[in-house]
Amino acid sequence: MLVANTYSGHRVLFSHHHLFLDLMATTNNIPDLEFEPDVLSSEVLRHRPVYEGMTFPPAVRIEALKELKTFQIRPDDIFIVTFPKSGTHWVSEIVSLLLADGDLERVNRRTTLAHLEFALIDDVGKDGARYCYMYKMLQNADSPRVITSHLPYRFLPEQLDEKKPKIIYVARNPKDVFTSWFHFRKRDPRFGNLPWDEYFNGAISGKYVYGSWFDHVLEYWNKREKGNVLFVKYEDIKMNARETVVSVAKHLNLTPSDDVIDRVVHSSSLDEMKKMYQRLKTDNQGPFNNHYGNAYGSNSFVRKGKVGDWKNHFSVAENEEFDRVFQEKMKDSGLTFAFE
């Protein structure tokens, strides 16, 4: 997504992520943007870098991935990690609301402007675009930092195992992940108009950004016994949001009242999130107008959010092929999903 904002005299487009920069916030302060001394060409911004055998989005630069290994972790950091299109915004909203005691007016999203690994880029698509790194902005942010990422565990900062910050990993059934990602890609001209059958073959083989869904999810599933890692399923949130909110609060060592839990459950529902995004978009008269809550200015990050939408896309043969691969990849993991 591209979100424009005038910040410290610069018009900045926040690549991929949509969350509103609350200029009135008094916590989770992020300092002014510090642009890198070089600039990016339009060709670079169309290029998907490959690092250690994995393909990343254009806003992820290889030097950032290398520098992230030494990113300074704080014990009170809260990481929300997902494979793309698996509920990042949903769970980050739950966490942010819990930290604000369920009060929407106090929710602060400044540290979730973009994923940890992303560059914030101005004038995307133009030669000479300037950029700065989200992780550099986070270095001086107030605690607790709510940090989102799509990175596999092995690419995250090395201090994770030492400092043991809270990690919430959200996994969604891959049939719906592929379906949601297909719709997301269709609105970005940089992806091209790839037909479903070709996209499906690439998705199931891990051809696209962040690699194989199977590898990504299993890497975190195998970390679930660590005391600082909570593994959450998207479908479980759909079936019992309150239970998920309670589980997340417990993981974060928070003790919200029943009234706070009720407010968090209500305000983090998909319908309420859509209303909130639209309200902020409408109320804002600056460059956020026509962009807030949308990917690339047109495609909402909150689409259907339903379980089983894959049935509108998978052919019988594709479903059989997927089930075969799923059984092969996941057979010894004990991890299962609700597909409808």
N, C-alpha and C positions, 0 to 999 in steps of 0.2 A: 504494500500500500504506500501511497505518497500522501503525506499530510503536511500542509504548509503552515508555517507559523513565523511571525516576526519575533525574533528572540535576540536581544542584545544588538539590535540594529541589523541583523541578518535575516533574510528570508530563507527558512530552512525547510526542506522536505524530508520528513521522517520516513525512511524506506521500510515498507512491509508492515509496520505496526501502526495501530490506530489510536491509541489511548490519549486522552486529552491532557495537555500540559496545564495543570492547575496553578496559575500564576499567583493565586491567593493563598496557596498552601504555606504552612509555617513549619512543616516537618518534612523529612526526606528531602532536604534541600539539595539541589544539584547546581553546581556553579555554572557560570556562563560557558557557552560552547567554545571550545578551543580547536580551531581548524588545523589540520595537518599542513605542513609547509608546501607539499606538492598538491597537484590537482588531478582529477580523474577525467579521462577522455570518455566520450560516449561509447567508444568501442569496449573499454574496460567495463563499463556499466552494463553491457550486454553479455559479458563473459561470465560463465560459471566456473569459478576456480576449482581445481582438484587438488586435494591435500591428503597425503597418506592414503590414497586410493579412494577417497570419498569426494563426491561432488557437492558443492555448496552454492547457495544463492549469490547473485552478483554483489549484494551488500556485505558479504562476508569476505574479508581479504586475508590472504594467507599469512601476512605478517601479524595480523591481529590474532589468528589462531595460535601462532607461535608464542606471542607475548602473553596470551591468556594463561598459559601454563604457570606463570609466576604471579598472577593476579592475587592480591592480598585478600584472603577470606576472613570474615569475622564470625565468631561463634553464634551470633544472633542473626546472621543472614538467613533468608528464607528463599530457597531456590524452587521454582516451579518449572519442571522440565516435561516436555512432550515431544512426540513425533508430530510433524505438522498436521493440523486439522483434527486435533484430538482433545480439545477442551482447554487450551491454554488460558484463554480469556475468561472462561467460566470459572475456573479454579482461582485464577488471580483475583477475580472479583470477590469470590468467597473469602479469600485470605485478607484482602484489603478491607472488606466490610468487618471481618472479625477484629482486625486491628483498630478499627474505628468504632467499636462497640455497636455496629449495625447502623451507624448514622451516616447516611449518604453524603451529607454536607461536609463530613470530615474525611471522606475517603481521599486518599492521596495516591495518584498513579504516576508520579514523576519518575520513579525508578523503573517503571515498566513501559517507558516510551518506546523502547525497542528491545529486542533480545540482546543478551550479554555480548554475543559475538558479532553484532551488526555494526556497520558504519552508518552514521546519520549523514545524508548526502543532500546538498542543495542543488537545485536545477538539474534533477536527474534527466538524462538523455541529451544534455548539452555538453559540448567540449568545454573543459575547464571547470567542471563541477568541483566544488570544495567538499571536504568531508571531515568528520571527526568520529571518534570511536565511542560507542556507548559505554564500554568497560572503563574508559578513562573518565567519563563523566561520573560513573558510579564510585570511583575511588574516593571521592570527597563527599559523597552523599551521606546524609544523616542515617543513623540506625533506628529501627531495623530496616535493612534494605530488602525489598521484595524484588527478586531477580528472576526473569524468565529466560528460557533458552530452549533450543531444539537440539543442542549438542549431545551426541552420545557421551556416556560417562567418561570414556577415556580421553576426550578432548577438553573436559572441564579442568579448572585450576587444580594444581597438584596438592594444594593445602586442604582440599576437601576431606581427605582421610585423617588429617591431623587436627583440624579445627572443628570438624563434625557439625557444620551448620545443618539446619533442617532442610530436607529435600522432599518435595512432593512430586512424584512422577505420576502422570495421568496417561492411561492407555485406553484407547477406543478400539472397538472391533474393526479389523482392517478392511472389511468390505465397505463399511461406511466411511472409513478414512479415505480410501481410494476414490470413492464417489464424491466426497466433499472436496478433495484436492483437485479432482477433474474439473469441477465447476469453478473453483477458485482460479485455476490456471487459464480457463477460457477467457477470463476478463483481462488478462495481461497480454498485450500484443507481443511481448518479448518471448512468450512461450510458443507462439504460433498456434494455428487452429488444428490441433492434433485430434483426430477422430478417436472415439472411445476405445475401439478394439486395439489400436496401436498404443494408446495410453495404458490400457490394462496390461498389455504384455510388458511394457517398461516398468510399471509399478510393481508387478508381482516379482520381477527379477531384480528390484532394487536399483534401477537405472537412474532415478531422479535424485533431487537434492536430499541430503541427509541419508542416502543409501537405503538399505533394506529395512522395511518396517519390522520384520522378524528379528533381525540382529539388534536393532535399536531397543525394542521392547524387552527382549531377553536379557540384554546387558543390565537393565535396571531391575528386572524381575529377580535376577540373581543377586542383587544387592539388598533385597527386601528384608533380610534378617539383620541388617545393620540398624541399630537403634535410631539413627537419624533419618532413615529413608521410609517414607510412607508411599505405598503403591496403591493408587486409586483407579478404579475403572469408570469410564464415562457412563456406561450403562447403569452402574450402581447409583450414580448421582441422579440419573433420570428416574429410577425406580423409587429411590428414597433419599431425597436431597437433605432432609433433616439429619438423617443418620450420618451422611457424609460430612455435613457441617460440624457435627459433634466430634466425629473422628479427626477431622482436620484441626479443630480447636485443641483437642487432647494432644495431638502430635506437636502442636506449637506451645504446649504448656499454658494454654489460656483456659480460663474458667468463666465463660460467658453465662449470664443468666438465661432463663428460658425465654424471656422477652427479647433479649439480644439475638438469640438463636432464631427466633421467629422472624425477626426483622431481616436477618442475613438470608434466611431461606427465601423470604418473599422478594427481597431486592435483587437477589442473584438468579432468580428464575429467568429463563430465556425471554419471556414476554416483557418482564420488567426491564431487563437489560436493553432490549430493543427500544423501549420507550425512553430509557435514560439516554441512550446514544442519540436518539432523534431529538430529545429535548436540548441536550448540550449543543448539538449541531444547529438547531433552530435559534437558540439563544445567542449563540456566538455570531457576531457580525463581522468578524475579521476573516483572515484567509483560511480559517478552519471551515468556513461555510462551504457546503457541497463536498467536503472531504470527511468530516468527522464520522467515525464508525464505518467507513467504507474502505475497501481495498481498491487502489488505483482509481479512487473517486467514484466508483460505480457499484462495486460488489461488496455487500456487507459481510463482515467477519461472522456475524451471527446470521446464519442462513436458516435452514429448517431445524437443525439440531435434533432430528428424530432418529430413532433406532430402526433400521430396516429399509432405509431409502435406497440401499444398494439393489433391491429387487427391481427397481425401475430402470436399471442399467445392465446388470449382469445377464448374459445369455445363459441358457442351461449348460452349454459346453464350458463357458467361462467359470461358472459356479462350480462345476465338477473339477475343473483344473485347479481352481483356487483351493477347494477342500483338500485335494490331493497334496498340494504344496504345504498347506497349513498343517496337515497331519504329519508330514515329513519333517517340517522344521520344529514343530512344537511338541512332538510325541513324548519326549522325556522331561518336559518342563512342568507339567501339572497345571499350566496356565490355560484357562478356558474363557470364553466370552459368550455373551448373549448376542446373537445376530439378528434378533427380531423381538 
